Amino acid sequence: MNVKGIHHLSAMTGSVSLNYSFYTQVLGMRLIKKTVNQDDTSAYHLFYGDERGNPGTELTFFDFPGIGSNRPGVSSISGTSLRVASDKALEYWLQRFDQHEVKHSDITPFAGRSVIFFEDPEGQQLALVSDETNSGVAAGTPWDRSPVPVEYGITGLGPVKLTVRKPDSTVAALKLLGFEETSRVPALVEGQEDIIIMQAHEGGSGSEVQVEPRSDLSVAGLGKGGVHHVAFRVEDKEELLAWIDVLNKAGLQNSGFVERYYFRSLYFREPNGILFELATDGPGFVTDEPFETLGESLALPPFLEPRREAIEARLKPIDTTLKS
């Protein structure tokens, strides 16, 4: 068994309205599910993605007002990439970022692709990566009602960067999931080891994890602008259950089966402490809402529906008119 690539990333925000404004109005992603953190229903859980939130396109956020800022360091998911179709799209995004006063780099080569590094309003480290020369895991389809033209729209998640003190143990955990080393690129910081590029399944940016060794950093502190966990794709419930046995035999403590309704999951920490999730491709986000109105109302899985009134009473409405 091998995982199929990246399923989603879940990050942290301290301002749900600012978050919604940036990811929908500036980045042009579709809010495809507005729900709550199933482990803490006082917090929103927002899912942004392509037109229907296909697996591999979902960037999600837990909202915790008042949370402190993320402190960069080891044992963290330190970089999130978003795919666009071409180098021409990157030229469009340079102009758009200037227009919206988004902090960003120039177009730069990194790990064999053209990239723009940028930050969201809370300091999350992001990158746009061009699929101009990419092959492998297929991209998603941008929403045709986005403020960004479809030909330049974000098509899904690209490479994820993990920053760790002991890279060999993280690499071993990724190999257990079916990843293979494809190359190494020079460190971004002088005096550090090369970054290890690993890909799974069909390969390409939609299946890539970059393991960055850093001996000069302390352990990260998770806060707004930080990433909580990365999820990898598995086919279905039967395969997910088989993975539980694989992890148990490898001595990796895990959550066991978790029902998330829109997909099924299990969670475990790799040896450097980064939280990994395995998530099924289905059932998907049109399970309880029509495609045309995804994300417009608060959606709750059936096991939370009896508590809707109490849950809604604790949630502050999202200001959809706020400009980031």
Salt bridges, closest charged atoms under 4 A:
ASP39 OD2 - ARG260 NH2 3.07
GLU58 OE1 - HIS7 ND1 3.78
ASP98 OD1 - HIS104 NE2 2.76
GLU119 OE2 - LYS103 NZ 3.87
ASP131 OD2 - ARG83 NE 2.93
GLU181 OE2 - ARG184 NE 2.80
GLU202 OE2 - HIS201 NE2 3.77
GLU208 OE1 - ARG113 NH2 2.85
GLU212 OE1 - LYS161 NZ 3.19
GLU212 OE2 - ARG214 NH1 3.53
ASP216 OD1 - ARG214 NE 2.75
GLU235 OE1 - LYS4 NZ 2.63
ASP245 OD2 - LYS249 NZ 3.24
GLU259 OE1 - ARG264 NE 3.10
GLU277 OE1 - HIS8 NE2 3.11
GLU277 OE1 - HIS229 NE2 2.83
ASP281 OD2 - LYS4 NZ 2.55
ASP281 OD2 - ARG233 NH2 2.88
ASP288 OD1 - LYS33 NZ 2.68
GLU289 OE1 - LYS33 NZ 2.64
GLU305 OE2 - ARG308 NE 2.57
GLU312 OE2 - ARG308 NH1 3.00
